Amino acid sequence: MNEIGVGLQLYTLRNECEKDFFETLIRIEAIGYEGVELAGLHGHEPQDVKSKLDELGLTVIGHHVPIERIENELEAVIEEQKVLGNRRIVCPWLPPERRREEDYKNIAEIMKYAAIVCTKQDMEIVYHHHDFELGRSIEGSDLYRILNAHHAIQAEFDIYWLNQVGHDPVEWMQKFAGRTPVIHLKDRSDDEREATAILGTGNIAIEEVIEQGENSGVKWWVVEQDNCDFDPIESVTQSYKYLREIQLKK
């Protein structure tokens, strides 16, 4: 079996996590997922979350932390991640008011500084993009500007958003080989909604991405579905089964 781990971005199950975070973790482990990417702690203390994850044998793949905290509370964030047993701090999103030309220059500098600080503490800073950072070409995009600010800034490519604006995810993975520890796997519905969908049910060439994973140094495939048409637990279960079937073919 492919050595790349299979994890879940907990934003997919945000409502379930809000209702009962630990019970949701139990259900994720029962599906077969090896790790989770955190999107907040839902009112729990880091040590309590760490204890539950250890009990279940779930690895913390990364933690989505707002850019404001990375910018203003980096040391506190690092200490929190150490308690959680997490090495990857991920900038998940830029609010609309921080997407102007001068903003991207500033974000690049914030990420550069964070990368230097995190590297000294054996941690990684990672940038997760959407569609708004993407231009017509790789080099002409704001995402490229951010990643190019420092070689230690890692990329968390989202194949849905890359594909959505006409980019080839494999090309980005090749361009930043060795800097793509986590890839977000999403499919896109084959209808006018173009919604995020269960893996294997849409029109994105997921198998091509999987084939590139080892050569690009991917450590984790992370399933994410922004919105689910069906029960979210059942949706992530089907995505997990699809991904494991693809891996077993290799």
C-alpha positions, 0 to 999 in steps of 0.5 A: 500500500502507498505509504502516503497517509490518508487524513480528513480535514475536520472543517468537513465535519464542522457541525458534527465537531461542534456538537460533540468533538470527541465523538466525531473523532471516534467515528473518524477513526472507525472509518479508517482515517489515520490522521486529522487536520484540525480546524479549531478545538471546539472549546477543548483544551489542547492537552485534552484533545491530544489525549483523545487523539492519542487514545484513538491513534490519530495523527495531527496532520496540521492545524488551520490557524487564522492569519491574524494569530500567525501574524500577532500570536505566533509564539503562543500558536507554536506552543499550543501546537507542541502540546497537540503534537502538531508540526504544521501550522496552516494559514487557511484563508485570507479575509476579503479585506486582505486580498489587495495587491499590497496585502499579498506583499504583506502576507508573503512577508508574514509567511516568510517570518513565520517560516524562519521562526517555525523552522528553528523550532522544527515546525512548518508553516504552510499556506492553503489557497483558494481560487482568489490567489490564482492568476492565469499562470503559476508565476503570475499568481499571488499564490506563487508570490507567497510561496516564493517568499521563502523556501521553507514556506510549504504549500497545501494545494487544493485540487478543486480550487486549482482545477476550478480556475483552469490550473493543472494540480499536477503542474503545481505539485511538480513546480513545488516538489518537496514542498507539498507535504499535504494535498487537499483532495476534493472532487467537483460535481458534474453539473451546473453547481460545480459543488465539492463532491465525494471523491470519485463521483465528480469530474476532477482527474484525482488519479493523476494527482495520486500518481504524482504524490510520491514524486512530489514528496506528499506525506498526507492525502487529506479529504475535504468536502466544503459542503455535503449533499448527503450525511457528512459522515457517510460522504467522508466514508465513501471518499475514504473507500474510494481513495483506498481503492485507488491506492491499492491499485498502485 
